[in-house]
Amino acid sequence: MAAAALWQPQEEGLREICGLLEQHISPTSDQQRIWQQLQHYSQFPDFNNYLAYIFTRGEGKSVEIRQAAGLLLKNNMKTAFTAIAPSYQQYIKSELLPCLGAAERHIRSTVGTVISVIVQQGRIFSWPELLQALLNCLDSNDLNHMDGALDALSKISEDIPEELDADVPGLVERPINIFMPRLLQFFQSPHATLRKLSLASINQYIVAMPTALFISMDQYLQGLFLLANDPVPDVRKLVCAALVQLIEVRPNFLEPHLRNVIDYMLRANKDADEEVALEACEFWSAFCDANIPPEALREFFPRLIPVLLSNMAYADDDEALVDAEDDESVPDRDEDLKPRFHTSRFHASENSEEDDDEPVNVWNLRKCSAAGLDILSNVFGDEILPTLMPLVETKLATSGDLAWKDREAAVLALGAVAEGCIKGLYPHLPGIIAFLIPLLDDKFPLIRSITCWTLSRYSKFIVQYIGHQGIQEQFDKVLMGILRRILDTNKRVQEAACSAFATLEEEAAEELAPRLEIILQHLLCAFGKYQRRNLRIVYDAIGTLADAVGAELNQPRYLDILMPPLISKWQQLANCDKDLFPLLECFISIVQALGPGFSQYAEFAFKKCVGLIQTHQLAKVDPVAAGGHYDKDFIVYSLDLLSGLVEGLGGGIESLVGESNLNDILLHCCVDDISDIRQSAHALLGDLARVCPVHLRPRLSEFLNVAAKQLNADELKENVSVANNACWAIGELAIKVGQEVSPIVLNVILNLVRILQNAEGLNKSLIENSAITLGRLAWVCPELVAPHMEHFMQCWCSALCTIRDDVEKEDAFRGLCAMVRSNPSGAMNSLAILFKAVASWHEIRSEDLHNEVSQVLNGYKQMLGNATWEHYMSMLDTKARERLAKYGV
């Protein structure tokens, strides 16, 4: 304390720093220069003392300068508190505490922020004076002191609630136990700020539920009910937030009061303050997800559903109403373009599904109400229809321009319940669709856009209906209606129509084949007129179309419509233009659909991809020479498109690979420090191994060593996907180059066994690929692998049991047979699981392998003798024994 008390600011230093802060808050000053000067000052050990002094004692200085000093102090405490000398830490702390009750609200608030950061960095137990100061302020009866203390408490509770619910040396009780009764008392304060801050503080503890709150729950609930009709909207909003949290994590506390709570939330859902209504609206989804019987809500349907439907209409200040005027001729701004995330190529069996929700930006009452209706429909199904449908029909029947928001909300409601209420709606679907189709041409753009979305929600059932009498015609009407809207003049409608069409494509798949020409004409017409943001959605729609119809696309008349504009667009875009990302993703889908049919465009795409990778490998070290900034995604997309070309064209890609320097580029990518690049590079390595291993031979040992390194235990957890693809690539190389893999075999086997022995929590695909690659290495180098087989047979055979019948599994079992021939005793301690692995086959299609497996089983039967053999057979279930019988044992 003595050192802290001795510190005094120098007058000159004070003057300079205050002058700098004055410039810092001036909107016209050179912020970069000021920032550099502040950084210069921050190198002095006592700079933060000056800030604390100006902030807490800056008599004669404006509140703005003092607050700027406080906020700068807060940032410095966050990054460097522990590096500050203890005596200076103590000085800063001692200066802050008297300011808890400062006269200016902004100063008190900033004090609370700085205190919370210091507690975060230095822990509560190292600042016992703080707890006493907070208590003194709370008990002072002085409004400023109480407000300052509660502000600090609410921030500590928000940022680090666990600090107040921990044992503190020297204190009989945890801090929260001391503060909780006082916080609850403030619920009855005549001052709105104190009611708000105390409630906000306690709400932060609902999830953790410390003992202090648990034993005060009755008093807390009584306090919530007392504040439920508070005149201040911020307090009512916090009451709603508390009830939503309670129903999510501790519904049992609310069950005795459930009817009253639901009744209150219904009223709050209609609150004049939209933020209160929004917070209340979250309750319905939370209720449906909570671990309580949903029946309690059923009797409230006649009140709840009209409220949700009413709140689904656009508010007058909804930003979408401004967007709705967005004409297609207006160019997009850079900030309109959302960042794009590409998933690197991954050799696995599972497919991920994407959400098909309405395009959203800001969460608001309309969207929350629609989500609530959606969840209600999923929990209660058709039970909500008798209440909902008459309301929807009434709103749809309203005419006139003034009622368009009600009509739009009704269409949104039909989309929201499309999944949950489909049983009840199914018989009426043709009528509903027939009603929606004309709305695609409504004069109001937001009705056109929501109709696209709602039709997309029914696309699965529209497609199911195809073939029923008259429904084929309706499908065509929906399709043509959405295609028309793709060419709408309004950007928002274009976006909704493209998204709806992508959903319809996924459901309809081959049903689109007879209509491909007209679809492509519309999409390419949109391609010619869209601005940058929606152009990305057209690429997605074309890519989804290619995924949906596959080889049907491979006809000259379709390719003549599709390919020239896409190639022309690629030629126009620079190698560092991010508009390339969606175009490359689109090309990946087209290549997969066309396969060998893409060969006429292969040279163009191949050279472009190689060029892109080279540009960005250069940009990483010399952006000026590369002509743009480095972005790893250009390399990832290019590698993935090259993989698609190799997979699609097969041997047809050999000449392009042979004439290029792809080997050098690929090896560079395989050792890149970015895991996404390594992941895609190893996928391409495996694809090249399958199709043209001869071109990998000049640098084979380097490729093998790099791939083997990806399986090291140290790097595995963080880079599972890289390891997965590297493992797969090693297996593909092994079966193509045979004994040439021998230098890395034992190292790789060691890592694969480690993966199989610690399979818990690891990616399923990595386990399968590890088992297959181990088998492939055993097949090509049995003399190296077989001597060690007793160490891994158990975990390896367990993994083989889970792999579906295919060619890769055949390779693994060829390795098994080769090892057993070389070292039959190596499996003697693992025969039960070995027999189970063989029984996991439904049928081995390869006659050679079937015979090899039969020899292995019969060999062990002879070695064991009938009695022991029968003992092993008795350990298998009937199905497994029947399958083994196919091998003549």
DAGI-V161716 format. One record per backbone hydrogen bond with DSSP energy under -0.5 kcal/mol. NH is the residue of the N-H (numbers start at 0). CO is the residue of the C=O. Records with the same first field share a line. If there is no record, write none. Layout:
# DAGI-V161716
NH=CO ; CO
This chain:
# DAGI-V161716
4=0
5=1
6=2 ; 3
13=9
14=10
15=11
16=12
17=13
18=14
19=15
20=16
21=17
22=18
23=19
24=20
25=22
28=25
30=28
33=29
34=30
35=31
36=32
37=33
38=34
39=35
40=36
41=37
42=39
43=40
46=43
49=45
50=46
51=47
52=48
53=49
54=50
55=51
56=52
57=53
58=56
60=57
65=61
66=62
67=63
68=64
69=65
70=66
71=67
72=68
73=69
74=70
75=71
76=72
77=73
78=74
79=75
80=76
82=79
83=79 ; 80
87=84
88=84
89=85
90=86
91=87
92=88
93=89
94=90
95=91
96=92
97=93
98=95
99=96
100=97
101=98
107=103
108=104
109=105
110=106
111=107
112=108
113=109
114=110
115=111
116=112
117=113
118=114
119=115
120=116
121=117
122=118
125=122
126=123
129=126
130=126
131=127
132=128
133=129
134=130
135=131
136=132
137=133
138=134
139=136
142=140
145=141
146=142
147=143
148=144
149=145
150=146
151=147
152=148
153=149
154=150
155=151
156=152
157=153
158=154
159=155
160=156
162=159
163=159 ; 160
164=160
165=162
170=167
174=165
175=163
176=173
177=173 ; 174
178=174
179=175
180=176
181=177
182=178
183=179
184=180
185=181
186=183
187=184
188=185
191=189
194=190
195=191
196=192
197=193
198=194
199=195
200=196
201=197
202=198
203=199 ; 200
204=201
205=202
208=204
212=209
213=209
214=210
216=213
219=215
220=216
221=217
222=218
223=219
224=220
225=221
226=222
227=223
229=226
232=230
234=231
235=231
236=232
237=233
238=234
239=235
240=236
241=237
242=238
243=239
244=240
245=241
246=242
247=243
248=244
249=245
252=249
253=249 ; 250
254=250
255=251
256=253
257=254
260=256
261=257
262=258
263=259
264=260
265=261
266=262
267=263
268=264
269=266
270=267
273=271
276=272
277=273
278=274
279=275
280=276
281=277
282=279
283=280
284=280
285=281
286=282
287=283
288=284
289=285 ; 286
291=289
295=292
296=293
297=293 ; 294
298=294
299=296
300=297
302=299
303=299
304=300
306=302
307=303
308=304
309=305
310=306
311=307 ; 308
312=309
317=314
320=317
321=317 ; 318
322=318
323=319
324=321
325=322
326=324
327=488
329=326
330=328
335=332
336=333
337=335
341=339
343=341
347=345
367=363
368=364
369=365
370=366
371=367
372=368
373=369
374=370
375=371
376=372
377=373
378=374
379=375
380=376
382=379
383=380
384=381
385=381
386=383
387=383
388=384
390=386
391=387
392=388
393=389
394=390
395=391
396=392
397=393 ; 394
402=399
403=400
405=402
406=402
407=403
408=404
409=405
410=406
411=407
412=408
413=409
414=410
415=411
416=412
417=414
420=416
421=418
424=420
425=421
426=422
427=424
428=425
431=427
432=428
433=429
434=430
435=431
436=432
437=433
438=434 ; 435
439=435 ; 436
440=437
441=438
444=442
446=443
447=443
448=444
449=445
450=446
451=447
452=448
453=449
454=450
455=451
456=452
457=453 ; 454
458=455
460=457
461=457
462=458
463=459
464=460
465=461 ; 462
466=467
467=464
470=467
471=467
473=469
474=470
475=471
476=472
477=473
478=474
479=475
480=476
481=477
482=478
483=479
484=480
485=481
486=482 ; 483
487=484
490=325
493=489
494=490
495=491
496=492
497=493
498=494
499=495
500=496
501=497
502=498
503=499
504=500
505=501
506=502
507=503
508=504
510=507
511=508
512=509
514=511
515=512
518=514
519=515
520=516
521=517
522=518
523=519
524=520
525=521
526=522
527=523
528=524 ; 525
529=525
534=530
535=531 ; 532
536=532
537=533
538=534
539=535
540=536
541=537
542=538
543=539
544=540
545=541
546=542
547=543
548=544
549=545
551=548
552=549
553=550
554=552
557=554
558=554
559=555
560=556 ; 557
561=557
562=558
563=558
565=561
566=562
567=563
568=564
569=565
570=566
571=567
572=568
576=573
577=575
579=576
580=577
582=578
583=579
584=580
585=581
586=582
587=583
588=584
589=585
590=586
591=587
592=588
593=589
594=590
596=593
597=594
598=595
600=597
601=597 ; 598
602=598
604=600
605=601
606=602
607=603
608=604
609=605
610=606
611=607
612=608
613=609
614=610
615=611
616=612
617=613
618=614
619=615
620=617
621=617
625=621
626=622
627=622
629=618
633=630
634=630
635=631
636=632
637=633
638=634
639=635
640=636
641=637
642=638
643=639
644=640
645=641
646=642
647=643
648=644
649=645
651=648
652=649
653=650
656=652
657=653
658=654
659=656
664=660
665=661
666=662
667=663
668=664
669=665
670=666 ; 667
671=668
674=672
677=673
678=674
679=675
680=676
681=677
682=678
683=679
684=680
685=681
686=682
687=683
688=684
689=685
690=686
691=687
692=688
694=691
695=692
696=692
698=695
699=696
702=698
703=699
704=700
705=701
706=702
707=703
708=704
709=705 ; 706
710=707
711=708
714=711
715=711
716=712
718=714
719=716
722=718
723=719
724=720
725=721
726=722
727=723
728=724
729=725
730=726
731=727
732=728
733=729
734=730
735=731 ; 732
736=732
737=733
739=736
740=737
741=738
743=740
744=740 ; 741
745=741
747=743
748=744
749=745
750=746
751=747
752=748
753=749
754=750
755=751
756=752
757=753
758=755
761=758
766=762
767=763
768=764
769=765
770=766
771=767
772=768
773=769
774=770
775=771
776=772
777=773
778=774
779=775
780=776
783=780
784=780
785=781
787=784
788=785
790=787
791=788
792=788
795=791
796=792
797=793
798=794
799=795
800=796
801=797 ; 798
802=799
809=805
810=806
811=807
812=808
813=809
814=810
815=811
816=812
817=813
818=814
819=815
820=816
821=817
822=818
825=822
826=823
827=824
829=826
830=827
833=829
834=830
835=831
836=832
837=833
838=834
839=835 ; 836
840=837
844=842
849=845
850=846
851=847
852=848
853=849
854=850
855=851
856=852
857=853
858=854
859=855
860=856
861=857
862=858
863=859
864=860
868=864
869=865
870=866
871=867
872=868
873=869
874=870 ; 871
875=872
880=876
881=877
882=878
883=879
884=880
885=881 ; 882
886=883
887=884
888=883
